[in-house]
Amino acid sequence: MKNLIITITCLLLTGKLFAQQNKIVTSGKIEFEKRINLHAVAKNELGEGSFTEVYKQILADYKSKTPQFGTLNSTLIFNNNKTLFTPLTPDKPINNFSGNPINKQFNTIYTDLTANSSVAQKEIYGDLFLVKDSVRKITWRLTDETQDVAGYTCRRANGLILDSVYVVAFYTDRIWVSGGPESFSGLPGMILKVALPHENVVWTATKVTVEDIPPATILPPKKGEVINNKDLAAKLKVAMKNWGSAGPYEMKIYLL
């Protein structure tokens, strides 16, 4: 009789644990780590100039003084179809080659997936913009590849943004919100990992906390010059027209 009671108790606990692990999540907080290959990013910034002897020496000096990888942290809170992505101030700043924007986190992004709208607060060289527009449309192609991220089995999807930036994302359908870090969204579940291979940067969820996030705390940022994505791109193009190869490169990063 004692063994029967123990067996039943174990089965109940196992069933409860299984139910918790497979519960559909609609509200919570996700902690993300942004990992950057600083050496590769510096070479991207230099562009074709990196093939000259002068720039090769500049790059070599930077590499000798800087660890290959740098990390930054952020949070994403969500409740049903509203999300808020917020960068965290680093304890120690990254040794940023030429002020490259990919080595920073300058976006605070509110997304209302039901209304198909987003508000992104962007700091660009001291100027603060409030970019109000529709949610970025990404054409995704789902694959059969899976990967475990922060305790969730995630499926891989490949996409393209800004016509030329290749994206690899891993999402879980156990979190029933079609969001993700930064402005990445549009998959049948929450994106817990996203990589831009050619930009040498990856955002990865390190912790998912399932909790009831009050909707009143998921609010869009308010400060900044109001603009949309198209007009911001035009403004940056004019400002960076004499920047050589660095202009198109940094413009792309600021528009991600």
ZIMOUR-V148076 format. One record per residue. N is the residue number from 1. RES is the residue in one letter. SS is DSSP state (@ for helix, = for strand, . for the rest). Layout:
BEGIN
N&RES&SS / N&RES&SS
END
This chain:
BEGIN
1&M&. / 2&K&@ / 3&N&@ / 4&L&@ / 5&I&@ / 6&I&@ / 7&T&@ / 8&I&@ / 9&T&@ / 10&C&@ / 11&L&@ / 12&L&@ / 13&L&@ / 14&T&@ / 15&G&@ / 16&K&@ / 17&L&@ / 18&F&@ / 19&A&@ / 20&Q&@ / 21&Q&@ / 22&N&. / 23&K&. / 24&I&. / 25&V&= / 26&T&. / 27&S&= / 28&G&= / 29&K&= / 30&I&= / 31&E&= / 32&F&= / 33&E&= / 34&K&= / 35&R&= / 36&I&= / 37&N&= / 38&L&@ / 39&H&@ / 40&A&@ / 41&V&@ / 42&A&@ / 43&K&@ / 44&N&@ / 45&E&@ / 46&L&@ / 47&G&@ / 48&E&@ / 49&G&@ / 50&S&@ / 51&F&@ / 52&T&. / 53&E&@ / 54&V&@ / 55&Y&@ / 56&K&@ / 57&Q&@ / 58&I&@ / 59&L&@ / 60&A&@ / 61&D&@ / 62&Y&@ / 63&K&@ / 64&S&@ / 65&K&@ / 66&T&. / 67&P&. / 68&Q&. / 69&F&= / 70&G&= / 71&T&= / 72&L&= / 73&N&= / 74&S&= / 75&T&= / 76&L&= / 77&I&= / 78&F&= / 79&N&= / 80&N&. / 81&N&. / 82&K&= / 83&T&= / 84&L&= / 85&F&= / 86&T&= / 87&P&= / 88&L&. / 89&T&. / 90&P&. / 91&D&. / 92&K&. / 93&P&. / 94&I&. / 95&N&. / 96&N&. / 97&F&@ / 98&S&@ / 99&G&@ / 100&N&. / 101&P&@ / 102&I&@ / 103&N&@ / 104&K&. / 105&Q&. / 106&F&. / 107&N&= / 108&T&= / 109&I&= / 110&Y&= / 111&T&= / 112&D&= / 113&L&. / 114&T&. / 115&A&. / 116&N&. / 117&S&= / 118&S&= / 119&V&= / 120&A&= / 121&Q&= / 122&K&= / 123&E&= / 124&I&= / 125&Y&. / 126&G&. / 127&D&= / 128&L&= / 129&F&= / 130&L&= / 131&V&= / 132&K&= / 133&D&= / 134&S&= / 135&V&. / 136&R&. / 137&K&. / 138&I&. / 139&T&= / 140&W&= / 141&R&= / 142&L&= / 143&T&= / 144&D&= / 145&E&= / 146&T&= / 147&Q&= / 148&D&= / 149&V&= / 150&A&. / 151&G&. / 152&Y&= / 153&T&= / 154&C&= / 155&R&= / 156&R&= / 157&A&= / 158&N&= / 159&G&= / 160&L&= / 161&I&= / 162&L&. / 163&D&. / 164&S&. / 165&V&= / 166&Y&= / 167&V&= / 168&V&= / 169&A&= / 170&F&= / 171&Y&= / 172&T&= / 173&D&. / 174&R&. / 175&I&= / 176&W&. / 177&V&. / 178&S&. / 179&G&. / 180&G&. / 181&P&. / 182&E&. / 183&S&. / 184&F&. / 185&S&. / 186&G&. / 187&L&. / 188&P&. / 189&G&. / 190&M&= / 191&I&= / 192&L&= / 193&K&= / 194&V&= / 195&A&= / 196&L&= / 197&P&@ / 198&H&@ / 199&E&@ / 200&N&. / 201&V&= / 202&V&= / 203&W&= / 204&T&= / 205&A&= / 206&T&= / 207&K&= / 208&V&= / 209&T&= / 210&V&= / 211&E&. / 212&D&. / 213&I&. / 214&P&. / 215&P&@ / 216&A&@ / 217&T&@ / 218&I&. / 219&L&. / 220&P&. / 221&P&. / 222&K&. / 223&K&. / 224&G&. / 225&E&= / 226&V&= / 227&I&= / 228&N&. / 229&N&@ / 230&K&@ / 231&D&@ / 232&L&@ / 233&A&@ / 234&A&@ / 235&K&@ / 236&L&@ / 237&K&@ / 238&V&@ / 239&A&@ / 240&M&. / 241&K&. / 242&N&. / 243&W&. / 244&G&. / 245&S&@ / 246&A&@ / 247&G&@ / 248&P&@ / 249&Y&@ / 250&E&@ / 251&M&@ / 252&K&@ / 253&I&@ / 254&Y&@ / 255&L&@ / 256&L&.
END
